[in-house]
Amino acid sequence: MKMTNPWIVSLLLGATLVQANLYPPAVLNLGPEVIKKHLTQALENHDATAILQELPLLRGMQDKSGSIPILDSFVNTVLRYIIWMKVTSANILQLVVQPSTYDQELVVRIPLDMVAGLNTPLIKTIVEFQMSTEVQALIRVERSKNGPARLNLSDCSSNESTLRLSLLHKLSFVVNSLAKNVMNLLMPALPQIVKSHLCPVIQQAFDDMYEDFLRLTTAPIALSPGALEFDLLSPAIQDSNILFNLKAKLLDSQARVTNWFNGSATPLMETTPDRAPFSLTVRQDLVNAIVTTLIPQEELVILLRFVIPDVARQLQMDIKEINAEAANKLGPTQMLKIFTHSTPHIVLNEGGATAAQSVVLEVFPTNTDVRPFFSLGIYRAHQADDLGYQTVRCKLRTGIPMSMPKALGYEKAMWSVSKGALKLTPASS
């Protein structure tokens, strides 16, 4: 049997390790506040409270007792005294999003507060009792052999341990006994009733929320010219946060891709969730590519004696002190050419951002010369102190529209600098 070269094994292992630790060009980090807000809205869109008001309480109690003859007989006896029974009001209280004890998993708790009423011939008024319970579901990262990983909602259930039933108004002894028997029958039946009717709605609401998150993440950002587009590399869960690891591409004015940004083995950015409701972290190399798109290389050519004659005379006098023959070559149409040798290069650190750029200055004796009389290279670096500005109406100061903050429910956002990355977070107004 032929042995494998140890160098090949090392190379394969190294490639595997590098692939497993790729850092994305951008990360969208959604905190529990955003998750709760959007899931609550999705539940409202699916009329979740209306579903709760239609819960079949009587049928649920019958189904629960149907397999036990003695209990079934008791239920039928109780139900003979009930004309109708239904949920008269229902509210979904504030959702709770918290970390799970398992990796890549979130726990979502949905508290429910309902009032049920029953009509009985034993009394003219409606007998009301309060029902408080909680639905719990898990958000997990699910990986597929045939497709990309995605977030999924699973294990939706309502546990009897979270159920609380209480009679709202004390009535006669007979009616109170009937209400107590009804509540005793509801205790084991209600969790299954809620699971059967509300959990499918929660699943639909989560799917809609997930699609909304993907849609706002991948919405093109106009750069004029061209655009920036993000696409999902992989979702992740960290602490109580959902992370979307993003790849990026830059497009020209004809919608042609000019630059791709995928994972990098260089840890240029910190993706640990912070306490901000959301953040969009953009890697330094992508920031520089955006700057290159927005600020193309420029060139300025002027006839020096016509535009700034004082500078032309001073230049000729200075050269004459060095070399009179060379100074005499400067004609009346001497030309000055200034052009950027490179676009600004941004270096992002904890203390702020530094912008550096090379500029070349060339002087031609006349406007017909093709070779410069002399050239001067200028390298300039300065601290960019104004990167922490707020967006105005979801636009950067330069006019780049940022629809993501508004789609997440925030009118104002601001940029901040960290090592190797630029971060967008809501403005604390």
Secondary structure, DSSP 8 states (H G I E B T S, - for coil): -----HHHHHHHHHHHHHHHT-B-SEEEEE-HHHHHHHHHHHHHHTTHHHHHHT--HHHHHHHHHTT-HHHHHHHHHHHTT-SEEEEEEEEE---EEEE-SSTTEEEEEEEEEEEEEEE-TT-SS-EEEEEEEEEEEEEEEE--SSS--EEEEEEEEE-GGG-EEEESS---HHHHHHHHHHHHHHHHHHHHHHHHHHHHHHHHHHHHHHHHHHHHHH--EE-SSSEEEEEEEEEEEETTEEEEEEEEEEE-TTS-EEEEE--BSS--S-----SSSEEEEEEHHHHHHHHHHHS---EEEEEHHHH-HHHHHHHHHHHHHH-HHHHHT--TT-EEEEEESS--EEEEETTEEEEEEEEEEEEESSTT-SS-SEEEEEEEEEEETTTT-B-BTTB-TTS-B-HHHHHTT-S-EEEEEETTEEEEEE---
